[in-house]
Amino acid sequence: MSDAVTALLLALAAEIAEARKQLASVQKMLVETAIDAGNLRALVEAMRTERGA
């Protein structure tokens, strides 16, 4: 394998690793956002129930 091809493969591997790292970070943020949204929904429902009582 030529040096140019090897360098290209290494560069691509580094790009893929960085993309996977960013994806994992975004997935974590999405899970946290979903949890926050669920908590907010529960709070709104509790306030509606309290106001209706």
Biopython code that builds the backbone (N, CA, C, O; Angstrom):
import numpy as np
from Bio.PDB.StructureBuilder import StructureBuilder

atoms = [
    (1, "MET", "N", (0.858, -1.174, 0.000)),
    (1, "MET", "CA", (0.000, 0.000, 0.000)),
    (1, "MET", "C", (0.902, 1.234, 0.000)),
    (1, "MET", "O", (1.891, 1.284, 0.732)),
    (2, "SER", "N", (0.568, 2.205, -0.803)),
    (2, "SER", "CA", (1.414, 3.392, -0.892)),
    (2, "SER", "C", (1.247, 4.277, 0.341)),
    (2, "SER", "O", (0.267, 4.176, 1.078)),
    (3, "ASP", "N", (2.224, 5.137, 0.536)),
    (3, "ASP", "CA", (2.171, 6.052, 1.677)),
    (3, "ASP", "C", (0.968, 6.984, 1.592)),
    (3, "ASP", "O", (0.381, 7.338, 2.614)),
    (4, "ALA", "N", (0.603, 7.380, 0.383)),
    (4, "ALA", "CA", (-0.535, 8.292, 0.209)),
    (4, "ALA", "C", (-1.843, 7.610, 0.621)),
    (4, "ALA", "O", (-2.697, 8.217, 1.267)),
    (5, "VAL", "N", (-1.983, 6.361, 0.242)),
    (5, "VAL", "CA", (-3.203, 5.611, 0.586)),
    (5, "VAL", "C", (-3.256, 5.382, 2.095)),
    (5, "VAL", "O", (-4.312, 5.508, 2.715)),
    (6, "THR", "N", (-2.116, 5.048, 2.674)),
    (6, "THR", "CA", (-2.049, 4.837, 4.117)),
    (6, "THR", "C", (-2.408, 6.119, 4.862)),
    (6, "THR", "O", (-3.160, 6.085, 5.835)),
    (7, "ALA", "N", (-1.875, 7.239, 4.408)),
    (7, "ALA", "CA", (-2.175, 8.526, 5.042)),
    (7, "ALA", "C", (-3.657, 8.855, 4.911)),
    (7, "ALA", "O", (-4.271, 9.361, 5.850)),
    (8, "LEU", "N", (-4.226, 8.569, 3.747)),
    (8, "LEU", "CA", (-5.645, 8.825, 3.528)),
    (8, "LEU", "C", (-6.498, 7.967, 4.455)),
    (8, "LEU", "O", (-7.460, 8.456, 5.046)),
    (9, "LEU", "N", (-6.148, 6.688, 4.582)),
    (9, "LEU", "CA", (-6.900, 5.800, 5.468)),
    (9, "LEU", "C", (-6.801, 6.246, 6.920)),
    (9, "LEU", "O", (-7.787, 6.196, 7.654)),
    (10, "LEU", "N", (-5.628, 6.678, 7.334)),
    (10, "LEU", "CA", (-5.464, 7.179, 8.700)),
    (10, "LEU", "C", (-6.285, 8.439, 8.930)),
    (10, "LEU", "O", (-6.894, 8.609, 9.986)),
    (11, "ALA", "N", (-6.299, 9.317, 7.939)),
    (11, "ALA", "CA", (-7.090, 10.549, 8.054)),
    (11, "ALA", "C", (-8.583, 10.226, 8.141)),
    (11, "ALA", "O", (-9.309, 10.824, 8.935)),
    (12, "LEU", "N", (-9.028, 9.286, 7.326)),
    (12, "LEU", "CA", (-10.434, 8.886, 7.363)),
    (12, "LEU", "C", (-10.789, 8.241, 8.696)),
    (12, "LEU", "O", (-11.861, 8.494, 9.246)),
    (13, "ALA", "N", (-9.903, 7.418, 9.208)),
    (13, "ALA", "CA", (-10.154, 6.780, 10.502)),
    (13, "ALA", "C", (-10.266, 7.827, 11.603)),
    (13, "ALA", "O", (-11.111, 7.710, 12.491)),
    (14, "ALA", "N", (-9.415, 8.851, 11.546)),
    (14, "ALA", "CA", (-9.479, 9.922, 12.541)),
    (14, "ALA", "C", (-10.786, 10.697, 12.416)),
    (14, "ALA", "O", (-11.398, 11.049, 13.424)),
    (15, "GLU", "N", (-11.213, 10.963, 11.192)),
    (15, "GLU", "CA", (-12.481, 11.672, 10.971)),
    (15, "GLU", "C", (-13.656, 10.859, 11.497)),
    (15, "GLU", "O", (-14.559, 11.408, 12.130)),
    (16, "ILE", "N", (-13.650, 9.571, 11.242)),
    (16, "ILE", "CA", (-14.730, 8.702, 11.711)),
    (16, "ILE", "C", (-14.751, 8.658, 13.234)),
    (16, "ILE", "O", (-15.820, 8.703, 13.843)),
    (17, "ALA", "N", (-13.590, 8.570, 13.842)),
    (17, "ALA", "CA", (-13.519, 8.548, 15.308)),
    (17, "ALA", "C", (-14.076, 9.843, 15.890)),
    (17, "ALA", "O", (-14.809, 9.815, 16.878)),
    (18, "GLU", "N", (-13.734, 10.969, 15.285)),
    (18, "GLU", "CA", (-14.245, 12.259, 15.771)),
    (18, "GLU", "C", (-15.758, 12.341, 15.580)),
    (18, "GLU", "O", (-16.470, 12.825, 16.460)),
    (19, "ALA", "N", (-16.251, 11.869, 14.430)),
    (19, "ALA", "CA", (-17.692, 11.890, 14.173)),
    (19, "ALA", "C", (-18.436, 11.016, 15.185)),
    (19, "ALA", "O", (-19.507, 11.391, 15.661)),
    (20, "ARG", "N", (-17.873, 9.860, 15.509)),
    (20, "ARG", "CA", (-18.508, 8.977, 16.498)),
    (20, "ARG", "C", (-18.527, 9.626, 17.875)),
    (20, "ARG", "O", (-19.500, 9.500, 18.619)),
    (21, "LYS", "N", (-17.453, 10.313, 18.204)),
    (21, "LYS", "CA", (-17.386, 11.016, 19.493)),
    (21, "LYS", "C", (-18.460, 12.101, 19.559)),
    (21, "LYS", "O", (-19.150, 12.238, 20.570)),
    (22, "GLN", "N", (-18.596, 12.862, 18.490)),
    (22, "GLN", "CA", (-19.615, 13.915, 18.453)),
    (22, "GLN", "C", (-21.020, 13.318, 18.498)),
    (22, "GLN", "O", (-21.900, 13.864, 19.163)),
    (23, "LEU", "N", (-21.237, 12.217, 17.804)),
    (23, "LEU", "CA", (-22.543, 11.560, 17.808)),
    (23, "LEU", "C", (-22.912, 11.097, 19.211)),
    (23, "LEU", "O", (-24.048, 11.275, 19.651)),
    (24, "ALA", "N", (-21.958, 10.506, 19.904)),
    (24, "ALA", "CA", (-22.216, 10.056, 21.273)),
    (24, "ALA", "C", (-22.583, 11.232, 22.166)),
    (24, "ALA", "O", (-23.472, 11.120, 23.011)),
    (25, "SER", "N", (-21.907, 12.348, 21.985)),
    (25, "SER", "CA", (-22.202, 13.546, 22.775)),
    (25, "SER", "C", (-23.607, 14.062, 22.491)),
    (25, "SER", "O", (-24.345, 14.417, 23.411)),
    (26, "VAL", "N", (-23.968, 14.100, 21.227)),
    (26, "VAL", "CA", (-25.303, 14.576, 20.848)),
    (26, "VAL", "C", (-26.383, 13.621, 21.349)),
    (26, "VAL", "O", (-27.442, 14.061, 21.796)),
    (27, "GLN", "N", (-26.117, 12.311, 21.276)),
    (27, "GLN", "CA", (-27.087, 11.353, 21.780)),
    (27, "GLN", "C", (-27.309, 11.543, 23.278)),
    (27, "GLN", "O", (-28.441, 11.474, 23.756)),
    (28, "LYS", "N", (-26.242, 11.780, 24.005)),
    (28, "LYS", "CA", (-26.359, 12.026, 25.451)),
    (28, "LYS", "C", (-27.199, 13.272, 25.705)),
    (28, "LYS", "O", (-28.057, 13.279, 26.588)),
    (29, "MET", "N", (-26.951, 14.330, 24.928)),
    (29, "MET", "CA", (-27.721, 15.564, 25.092)),
    (29, "MET", "C", (-29.194, 15.324, 24.786)),
    (29, "MET", "O", (-30.063, 15.870, 25.467)),
    (30, "LEU", "N", (-29.489, 14.510, 23.763)),
    (30, "LEU", "CA", (-30.882, 14.223, 23.422)),
    (30, "LEU", "C", (-31.582, 13.456, 24.533)),
    (30, "LEU", "O", (-32.741, 13.735, 24.839)),
    (31, "VAL", "N", (-30.904, 12.506, 25.132)),
    (31, "VAL", "CA", (-31.496, 11.754, 26.242)),
    (31, "VAL", "C", (-31.776, 12.693, 27.411)),
    (31, "VAL", "O", (-32.846, 12.636, 28.018)),
    (32, "GLU", "N", (-30.811, 13.560, 27.724)),
    (32, "GLU", "CA", (-31.010, 14.512, 28.821)),
    (32, "GLU", "C", (-32.168, 15.459, 28.527)),
    (32, "GLU", "O", (-32.942, 15.792, 29.424)),
    (33, "THR", "N", (-32.290, 15.891, 27.281)),
    (33, "THR", "CA", (-33.387, 16.778, 26.890)),
    (33, "THR", "C", (-34.728, 16.059, 27.003)),
    (33, "THR", "O", (-35.714, 16.647, 27.448)),
    (34, "ALA", "N", (-34.766, 14.797, 26.602)),
    (34, "ALA", "CA", (-36.005, 14.025, 26.707)),
    (34, "ALA", "C", (-36.413, 13.854, 28.167)),
    (34, "ALA", "O", (-37.596, 13.939, 28.499)),
    (35, "ILE", "N", (-35.441, 13.613, 29.030)),
    (35, "ILE", "CA", (-35.734, 13.490, 30.460)),
    (35, "ILE", "C", (-36.273, 14.809, 31.003)),
    (35, "ILE", "O", (-37.261, 14.829, 31.738)),
    (36, "ASP", "N", (-35.618, 15.910, 30.636)),
    (36, "ASP", "CA", (-36.081, 17.229, 31.082)),
    (36, "ASP", "C", (-37.497, 17.514, 30.584)),
    (36, "ASP", "O", (-38.323, 18.050, 31.322)),
    (37, "ALA", "N", (-37.770, 17.157, 29.343)),
    (37, "ALA", "CA", (-39.107, 17.384, 28.783)),
    (37, "ALA", "C", (-40.149, 16.561, 29.528)),
    (37, "ALA", "O", (-41.250, 17.042, 29.799)),
    (38, "GLY", "N", (-39.804, 15.329, 29.858)),
    (38, "GLY", "CA", (-40.734, 14.490, 30.627)),
    (38, "GLY", "C", (-41.008, 15.070, 31.998)),
    (38, "GLY", "O", (-42.149, 15.078, 32.461)),
    (39, "ASN", "N", (-39.956, 15.559, 32.651)),
    (39, "ASN", "CA", (-40.133, 16.183, 33.968)),
    (39, "ASN", "C", (-40.988, 17.445, 33.868)),
    (39, "ASN", "O", (-41.841, 17.691, 34.721)),
    (40, "LEU", "N", (-40.761, 18.229, 32.844)),
    (40, "LEU", "CA", (-41.544, 19.452, 32.653)),
    (40, "LEU", "C", (-43.009, 19.119, 32.385)),
    (40, "LEU", "O", (-43.909, 19.783, 32.898)),
    (41, "ARG", "N", (-43.239, 18.088, 31.578)),
    (41, "ARG", "CA", (-44.612, 17.689, 31.296)),
    (41, "ARG", "C", (-45.311, 17.245, 32.570)),
    (41, "ARG", "O", (-46.470, 17.588, 32.802)),
    (42, "ALA", "N", (-44.601, 16.477, 33.400)),
    (42, "ALA", "CA", (-45.192, 16.022, 34.663)),
    (42, "ALA", "C", (-45.511, 17.215, 35.558)),
    (42, "ALA", "O", (-46.547, 17.228, 36.224)),
    (43, "LEU", "N", (-44.641, 18.207, 35.582)),
    (43, "LEU", "CA", (-44.876, 19.407, 36.379)),
    (43, "LEU", "C", (-46.096, 20.171, 35.877)),
    (43, "LEU", "O", (-46.918, 20.624, 36.673)),
    (44, "VAL", "N", (-46.213, 20.313, 34.574)),
    (44, "VAL", "CA", (-47.365, 21.016, 33.996)),
    (44, "VAL", "C", (-48.650, 20.263, 34.324)),
    (44, "VAL", "O", (-49.652, 20.877, 34.689)),
    (45, "GLU", "N", (-48.626, 18.946, 34.197)),
    (45, "GLU", "CA", (-49.808, 18.158, 34.513)),
    (45, "GLU", "C", (-50.186, 18.306, 35.992)),
    (45, "GLU", "O", (-51.366, 18.416, 36.325)),
    (46, "ALA", "N", (-49.192, 18.308, 36.869)),
    (46, "ALA", "CA", (-49.470, 18.470, 38.294)),
    (46, "ALA", "C", (-50.069, 19.842, 38.558)),
    (46, "ALA", "O", (-50.986, 19.968, 39.370)),
    (47, "MET", "N", (-49.570, 20.866, 37.889)),
    (47, "MET", "CA", (-50.106, 22.219, 38.088)),
    (47, "MET", "C", (-51.536, 22.297, 37.575)),
    (47, "MET", "O", (-52.385, 22.933, 38.200)),
    (48, "ARG", "N", (-51.813, 21.652, 36.431)),
    (48, "ARG", "CA", (-53.170, 21.650, 35.891)),
    (48, "ARG", "C", (-54.132, 20.935, 36.838)),
    (48, "ARG", "O", (-55.255, 21.387, 37.060)),
    (49, "THR", "N", (-53.678, 19.820, 37.388)),
    (49, "THR", "CA", (-54.498, 19.058, 38.343)),
    (49, "THR", "C", (-54.768, 19.892, 39.587)),
    (49, "THR", "O", (-55.893, 19.949, 40.083)),
    (50, "GLU", "N", (-53.720, 20.536, 40.080)),
    (50, "GLU", "CA", (-53.881, 21.355, 41.285)),
    (50, "GLU", "C", (-54.812, 22.533, 41.037)),
    (50, "GLU", "O", (-55.632, 22.882, 41.887)),
    (51, "ARG", "N", (-54.677, 23.135, 39.874)),
    (51, "ARG", "CA", (-55.531, 24.275, 39.543)),
    (51, "ARG", "C", (-56.981, 23.838, 39.370)),
    (51, "ARG", "O", (-57.901, 24.582, 39.711)),
    (52, "GLY", "N", (-57.186, 22.636, 38.841)),
    (52, "GLY", "CA", (-58.540, 22.125, 38.627)),
    (52, "GLY", "C", (-59.222, 21.649, 39.896)),
    (52, "GLY", "O", (-60.447, 21.528, 39.941)),
    (53, "ALA", "N", (-58.434, 21.379, 40.925)),
    (53, "ALA", "CA", (-59.016, 20.840, 42.163)),
    (53, "ALA", "C", (-59.628, 21.926, 43.022)),
    (53, "ALA", "O", (-60.158, 21.639, 44.095)),
]
sb = StructureBuilder()
sb.init_structure("model")
sb.init_model(0)
sb.init_chain("A")
sb.init_seg("    ")
for serial, (resi, resn, name, xyz) in enumerate(atoms, 1):
    if name == "N":
        sb.init_residue(resn, " ", resi, " ")
    sb.init_atom(name, np.array(xyz, "f"), 0.0, 1.0, " ", f" {name:<3s}", serial, name[0])
structure = sb.get_structure()
